[in-house]
Amino acid sequence: MIKKKTSELSLREKAEEIFSENVDNSIDFSTKDEKTIIHELQVHQIELQMQNEELLSTQNELEKTKQRYLDLYNKAPVGYFELNHNSIIQEVNDTALKLFDVKYSDIVNDVITKFIFIDDQDDYYLFRRKFKILNKQHSIELRMSKSDGTTFWALLETSLNEDDFTNDVFRLVIHDISDRKEYESELKQKDEMLIVQARQAAMGDMIAMIAHQWRQPISIIGMICNNLKLDLGLGNKVTPKELEIYSDDVQAQVKYLSQTIDDFRNFLKSDFQKENISVCDIMNSTMNMIKKSIENNNIKVEIDCDCINNLEIIQSQLNQVFINIINNAKDSLLESNTKDPVISITIYEDEEFINTEICDNGKGIAAHILPKLGEPYVSSKSKNGTGLGLYMSKIIVEEHMNGTLKWKNLDKGACFTIMLRKEKH
């Protein structure tokens, strides 16, 4: 109902005023009643004229409001869709037509799935089903296709009005997020390049570690050969049992060298294939690479592994995280000249996560560094520290493994915890 601008009383008063200004007093009415009737009719006519003018004015305002709404609707920076219960398009705005490069007649009464990339259509059906079940605003990112087959990334958002329950209307707002997706893809590629570069930058340290790892077994093999040569040179009789012992010792050292080669090869490989593997096994392979370099600095390593479940994970990436954190602990212990230095590694499981704690009894992380640690070029080392190792470790754990990397100071030293979510069965 249209609301009047004036009340009936004020309208009557206005009509009376207009009538008195325009009344023709020269007209002679025969009776008083006739004069009253004519007066009422003329005043009522003026009232009707005024009401008609108000209605016309209100109608014009409504038309202007409607046009403003249509302009906002059609010129909005996002596409609007109205679908029925079968996902058939009932209405769209101009932005949607431009977004898909179609005419109004080419899209209305067609199914929305026609414009969804075929590999993402199942995601759309799940999205719609979830929306109907939850009955609240919901969104999804998927690929859509224009009329010429060009694919773009879109964000679909929906909401349900009260009258939609009876009309079974499904409203969609579609944003073109191709630029954001391209930026995210570029950022991901840069992160992956940083991971590879960080691994390549660690090659010098790896060579030093290989030297530490190989020095002892090569020395043992050399000593066995020298002992055998010495026995033969002195004319000592070497029994088959002694030869078997020599052979077993050499084989044991060769096996150790071979395992070391495999560990380094797994660390350096670049195919990034996921494997079903135990976190404890990955820690063991890590320690095979770096244990000697730590022990040569008189640092004790204590390891307590309790792994029941495996993870689908890229072994070389978790190796890199372990190496970064353990080497940081080693550097902290050496820098602080800690007496009886110890690195304690504990791997355990709870209901949701497989947790790896790497702790040391060094000086800990400086209070002014602690809030910023994990950012590029923020390091707890007093010299020769870039912070990139921990930054890359955080990216690997949180963005590539859907896990969490956190740290804290203990009474003595610092503790880093890697939390990797267990697979749901």
Sequence and secondary structure as in RCSB ss.txt:
>XXXX:A:sequence
MIKKKTSELSLREKAEEIFSENVDNSIDFSTKDEKTIIHELQVHQIELQMQNEELLSTQNELEKTKQRYLDLYNK
APVGYFELNHNSIIQEVNDTALKLFDVKYSDIVNDVITKFIFIDDQDDYYLFRRKFKILNKQHSIELRMSKSDGT
TFWALLETSLNEDDFTNDVFRLVIHDISDRKEYESELKQKDEMLIVQARQAAMGDMIAMIAHQWRQPISIIGMIC
NNLKLDLGLGNKVTPKELEIYSDDVQAQVKYLSQTIDDFRNFLKSDFQKENISVCDIMNSTMNMIKKSIENNNIK
VEIDCDCINNLEIIQSQLNQVFINIINNAKDSLLESNTKDPVISITIYEDEEFINTEICDNGKGIAAHILPKLGE
PYVSSKSKNGTGLGLYMSKIIVEEHMNGTLKWKNLDKGACFTIMLRKEKH
>XXXX:A:secstr
    SS HHHHHHHHHHHHHHH  TT   SSHHHHHHHHHHHHHHHHHHHHHHHHHHHHHHHHHHHHHHHHHHHH
SSSEEEEE TT BEEEE HHHHHHHT  HHHHTTSBGGGGB GGGHHHHHHHHHHHHHH S EEEEEEEE TTS 
EEEEEEEEE  TTHHHHT EEEEEEE HHHHHHHHHHHHHHHHHHHHHHHHTHHHHHHHHHHHHHHHHHHHHHHH
HHHHHHHHTT    HHHHHHHHHHHHHHHHHHHHHHHHHHHHH  S   EEE HHHHHHHHHHHHHHHHHTTT E
EEEEE   S EEE HHHHHHHHHHHHHHHHHHHHHTT SS EEEEEEEE SSEEEEEEEE S    TTTGGGTTS
TT  SSSSS  SHHHHHHHHIIIIISS EEEEEE SSSEEEEEEEE    
